[in-house]
Amino acid sequence: MTQQISASARRHPVFARFYAKVAGPALDKAGITEHRKRLLSGLTGEAVEIGAGNGLNFAHYPPEVKRVLAVEPEPRLRALAEQSARTTSVQVDVIDGIAEQLPVPDGSFDAAVVCLTLCSVADPHAALAELHRVLRPGGQLRFFEHVRADSPAIRRVQRVVDSTVWPLLMGGCHTGRDTQAAITAAGFTLTSLEKFPFPETRVPSPAATHIFGTAERTRPGSTS
């Protein structure tokens, strides 16, 4: 079992304020809303979203979704997510928790959503294993994450910033994780995948390379 993360380790009050007031609006201005809409388009049934932040995805869940369980460990962001949940047309239940230990039975959900989250969880492999566990056979993982760059030069930059200031300043975020490999290692079968820079800027950023796609929790009798 994954070791429980202390309450103090979950709190990133400075980053939470920065994200809610600066980073979130900046991402909106850069065009992330269209990616959020695409990420959630066509979902039905019950969904779990880890690292829900201040609830910026909630407004984009389609009406066919019966319920969203939104998991957010950071207290300030969770409070903002609870406010956002009260204004949505779908049922959103916001809870305290960590992605590595979801308090729900096996096979509880039709879909799982990760959006700019796996970069900052303490153990992304354990988090993905949990999502695999709580999805029903044939359930879908939707993901939009910044990941390890293709360029060797940018990878070197990612290694430097990830081992020094970036996680401290950005709420535990790591720029150079190989999230695509982690998804398949958790037992998911990739069904669609796009890779692109976001936002597009003239100055290279260690957090620019993103992947967007879907993966399936393989049904019994299938191979992943």
Sequence and secondary structure as in RCSB ss.txt:
>XXXX:A:sequence
MTQQISASARRHPVFARFYAKVAGPALDKAGITEHRKRLLSGLTGEAVEIGAGNGLNFAHYPPEVKRVLAVEPEP
RLRALAEQSARTTSVQVDVIDGIAEQLPVPDGSFDAAVVCLTLCSVADPHAALAELHRVLRPGGQLRFFEHVRAD
SPAIRRVQRVVDSTVWPLLMGGCHTGRDTQAAITAAGFTLTSLEKFPFPETRVPSPAATHIFGTAERTRPGSTS
>XXXX:A:secstr
      HHHH  HHHHHHIIIIIHHHHHHHTHHHHHHHHHTT  EEEEEES TT TTGGGS TTEEEEEEE   H
HHHHHHHHHHTT SSEEEEE  BTTB SS TT EEEEEEES TTTSS HHHHHHHHHHHEEEEEEEEEEEE   S
SHHHHHHHHHHHTTTHHHHTTT  S   HHHHHHHTTEEEEEEEEEESS  SS  TT EEEEEEEEE  TT   
